[in-house]
Amino acid sequence: MLAMRAHHGDHTGTHACQTVAMNYRHAFHAGNHADVFKHVVLLAVLDALKRKPAPFMVLDTHAGRGRYSLASSAAQRTGEAQSGVARALGLHSNSEALVRYQQAIRACNPDGGLRVYPGSPLLAAMALREQDRLICRETQSEEAQALAALFAHDRRVQVQAGDGWAAIKALLPPTPRRGLVLIDPPYEAQLAEFDTALAALGEGLRRWSQGVFALWYPIKRGRDIQRFLRRAAQLPAQDILLAELLIRPDDSPLRLNGSGMLLLNPPWRLAEELTATLPELLQAVGEDGAAQRLQWLRREA
Ligand SMILES: C[S@@+](CC[C@H](N)C(=O)[O-])C[C@H]1O[C@@H](n2cnc3c(N)ncnc32)[C@H](O)[C@@H]1O
């Protein structure tokens, strides 16, 4: 599949406009502000699910390789982790969600440095209990192999090389019927991928109306995602919560100015926890004109 796009993916928002194969590499972006935000929310959702002893499952549809070296040439080239996770670690936080995230990052860097950044599957696996399970899908074979090697000895985790969108049809509803679907696509198809994501959420809810669904999305120019947000509000979930973190004004289509999480059927008290957390995150990774938003698009309860 060919497209006009930046050579290492879309999350930087750079538009080098070379014609290259679609091959987003998360190693360039691991630990950036969008990862920090997404992973803080992910850990908060998992912690909420753990409040009940009943087992749950997590489906990570776009899993990546699970563990990234911040000393790699890819990470060093962009330096994105320095303005993301490094700042988040430096903050003296009062927020439970941020402290939980800091502890997870430190657990991956036991020597006290910051050499390793855990991706969503590793963070999820670290949070899971013995009775819970995790299924990961990743389409790039090199990434999927690295992920499978990471979890070779963890019986709770299954790594599947293949299409994450198809997993929604193939694997839902899961057994047990409690849990989370994390959808974190690379948005290489730009705005078209928002439509794919909405269709997948609709399909997911049709199959598993009680599931928690978390979709990450990039924000470059705010006005470009208004149609997506209007359509998201129409999804047939009981509750729909939107959390966004803009590290600078969302007025340029050339940069990743922030990101959001669309949360369908979010666990109880997640919104309260994020209310305390987003301002601290903003303090950690925000620049001039930074802003945050936490808004119910629908609330039936
Ligand atoms: C943003 S990265 C994921 C990062 C990961 N969720 C994390 O938080 O650490 C997106 C990943 O999706 C993979 N990918 C792209 N298209 C896919 C598809 N159709 N199905 C599954 N994975 C896909 C890419 O190879 C890339 O590793």
The ligand as a Tripos MOL2 file, in Angstrom:
@<TRIPOS>MOLECULE
LIG
   27    29     1     0     0
SMALL
NO_CHARGES

@<TRIPOS>ATOM
      1 C1          0.5990    3.7220   17.5210 C.3       1 LIG1
      2 S1          1.3420    2.1540   17.3140 S.3       1 LIG1
      3 C2          0.8000    1.2320   18.6830 C.3       1 LIG1
      4 C3          1.3990    1.5810   19.9740 C.3       1 LIG1
      5 C4          0.9230    0.7540   21.1430 C.3       1 LIG1
      6 N1         -0.5190    0.6110   21.1730 N.3       1 LIG1
      7 C5          1.3920    1.3940   22.4220 C.2       1 LIG1
      8 O1          0.6480    2.1910   23.0060 O.co2     1 LIG1
      9 O2          2.4960    1.0860   22.8490 O.co2     1 LIG1
     10 C6          0.3590    1.4480   16.0600 C.3       1 LIG1
     11 C7          0.7670    0.0400   15.7010 C.3       1 LIG1
     12 O3         -0.2560   -0.5120   14.8780 O.3       1 LIG1
     13 C8          0.3530   -1.3610   13.9390 C.3       1 LIG1
     14 N2         -0.6430   -1.5580   12.8800 N.ar      1 LIG1
     15 C9         -0.8670   -0.8060   11.7660 C.ar      1 LIG1
     16 N3         -1.9450   -1.2640   11.1150 N.ar      1 LIG1
     17 C10        -2.4240   -2.3310   11.8360 C.ar      1 LIG1
     18 C11        -3.5220   -3.1960   11.7000 C.ar      1 LIG1
     19 N4         -4.3780   -3.0690   10.6660 N.pl3     1 LIG1
     20 N5         -3.7080   -4.1550   12.6150 N.ar      1 LIG1
     21 C12        -2.8620   -4.2900   13.6830 C.ar      1 LIG1
     22 N6         -1.7980   -3.4840   13.8630 N.ar      1 LIG1
     23 C13        -1.5790   -2.5130   12.9610 C.ar      1 LIG1
     24 C14         1.6100   -0.6450   13.5500 C.3       1 LIG1
     25 O4          2.5560   -1.5600   13.0160 O.3       1 LIG1
     26 C15         2.0440   -0.0670   14.9080 C.3       1 LIG1
     27 O5          2.9320   -0.9400   15.5660 O.3       1 LIG1
@<TRIPOS>BOND
     1     1     2 1
     2     2     3 1
     3     2    10 1
     4     3     4 1
     5     4     5 1
     6     5     6 1
     7     5     7 1
     8     7     8 2
     9     7     9 1
    10    10    11 1
    11    11    12 1
    12    11    26 1
    13    12    13 1
    14    13    14 1
    15    13    24 1
    16    14    15 ar
    17    14    23 ar
    18    15    16 ar
    19    16    17 ar
    20    17    18 ar
    21    17    23 ar
    22    18    19 1
    23    18    20 ar
    24    20    21 ar
    25    21    22 ar
    26    22    23 ar
    27    24    25 1
    28    24    26 1
    29    26    27 1
@<TRIPOS>SUBSTRUCTURE
     1 LIG1         1 GROUP 0 **** ****
